[in-house]
Amino acid sequence: MKTALIFGSSGLVGSHLVSLIINNNNYNKIKLFTRSELKIYNSKIEIIKTDFNNLEIHKDSIIGDDCFFCIGTTRKNTPDKNKYIKVEYNLPVEVAKIAK
């Protein structure tokens, strides 16, 4: 059995992914990394309240078989170029380095 790591589970894509993985018998554990509490209840799910400005403190939790990154934004919602780059590039790269 496998463990899935999901970043961005509260968004449109992430929430659909969570539903798919809950129903997938290959996964017995799903770790959701989120800024706030989610109202998702399933025996497979572990919710990890995450400080995305300091992912290193969560490195002991970022352990699993498959890692899914569903966090994203648009230029319209994040007009500040540095914040946009952080969400669209820096966060996924940092998660990938830790998960590796």
N, C-alpha and C positions, 0 to 999 in steps of 0.2 A: 504494500500500500504506500501511497505517496502523500506528501505534504505540498500544498500550493501556497504561495505567498502572493497576496494581491494588494497592490498599492493603487488607490483610487477607486475603491469599491462602492462609494456612494454616488458616483457619477453615472451617466447614461450607459456607457460601455461597461464600466466596472460592475454595475449592479446586474446587468445581464450575464456577465461572466460568472459572478458569484452563483447565480441560479443554475447555470450550466454545470459548474463544478460540484455544487451540492448534489446534483443528480447523477454525477459521474462516479461509478463504483471504483474507479482506480484511485480515488482520493479518499483518505480517511480523516484528513485534517486540512483545514483551511485557515490560514492566518491572515487577518485583515488589518492592514496598517492604515490608521485613520486619525485625523485631527480631533474628531469628536465621537461621542458614543453613537453607535448605530443601533437601530431597533431590528436587528436580524437575530433570530433565535433558531439555532440548529446545533445538534450535538457535535458536528464536525468543525464548527466555527470557534476560533479564538480571536477576540478583538484586542488589538494592541494600540492603545492611544499613543500616537507618535508625534514627536517633536521633529518636524521636517527641517528645522534649522540646525539640528544636532543629531543626525542619523547614527553617528558612532555610538551613542548611548544605547542604541537598540540592536547593535551588531549580534548580540547573543540570541536575539529573537529572529533575526533575518537568516534563518537556516531552514532549508526545505529542498524539495526536488525540482519544482518548477516555479519561476518567478514571473509574475505578470504585472506590467506597469501601465496603468490606465489613467494616470494623472495627465491633464493637459489644460491648455487655455487657448485663448485667441488674442490677437493683437488688439482687438476692440475692447476685450475685458481686461487686458493687461497692457496698457499703452507704454508703460515704463519698460524700456528695452532691457535693462538689467534684470528686472523681475521676470520678464518674459523668458529670457535666456535661462534663468535659474530653473523655472518650471519645465521648460521644453527641452533643456539640454543638461544642465548641471545635476538636477535631482535624479534623472534616470541613470546617468553615468555613475553617480555616487552609490545608488542602490545596487547597480550591477557590480561595482567593485567590491562592495561589502558582501553581497550574495555569492560572489565567485568563491 
